[in-house]
């Protein structure tokens, strides 16, 4: 049902003033026109007002129409807010990321929301494929992935480089591949692929990650280092997952030379500009994303593995 906006304005003026004559004067209409507008609405909705000697009385249908007008006004304000693209406007900032970088960005998003309570943060952890789909379908404003997409509908900019790290229990020394064999591997969905990239360079000629005993598994990146902290095995994990871990004293990073990096790409829809509040959030995150590295660092161990 579509109701004529002029009829609705007339109805609201009539309710506000309680008199056909004064409503006509406010709207610069004739009294007959006011009556006609009301009649059109009542043809659609049923009896809206009852004429009394001292004014008018709203029927239940009339009160329902008042509620409808209030809802339409609020919807109009929300639409204007979304279209104004002002950094000062209230609204939501949607970010979907792979797990490691998300662990560091999430508290920063909360910091920003405390500064700007009119902004609502919505964050989701997801693998790269889901991140791409969510941004393409405009379910999230922004995404962060490890592989730069080639879809022309997506704009991608380099966000940060994240080194991979070999992490072991704090009281364990690692010098040779045999040390890793004794420890066993703590796995996760991307664990083997991640470990191969780092360990093939640090321990060339090794029998392969697949030959290692699997000592544990979790699909929650925030829980993987719990195994390591309890001395149950080692893992290879992106640095920001390690930085976010709450027990740095219980783990150690094995230094093995030049780092192997994952490049993180910030993606958004390319066809339209990013809302001002989202652009401000990106700037805020870029300025602060390195700060967590200042958190207490775990003990570092140097690998003496020789390259062949």
Secondary structure, DSSP 8 states (H G I E B T S, - for coil): ----HHHHHHHHHHHHH--HHHHHHHHT--HHHHHHHHHHHHHHH---EEEETTEEEE-HHHHHHHHHHHHHHHHHHHHHHHHH--TTS-EEEEEEE-HHHHHHHHHHHHHHHHH-TTEEEEEEE--HHHHHHHHHTTSSSEEEESS----TTEEEEEEEEEEEEEEEETT----SHHHHHHH-EEE-TTHHHHHHHHHHHHSTT---GGGS-EEEE-S-TTTHHHHHHTTS-BEEEEHHHHHT-S-GGGEEEEE-SS--EEEEEEEEESSS---HHHHHHHHHHHHHTTGGGGS---EEEE------
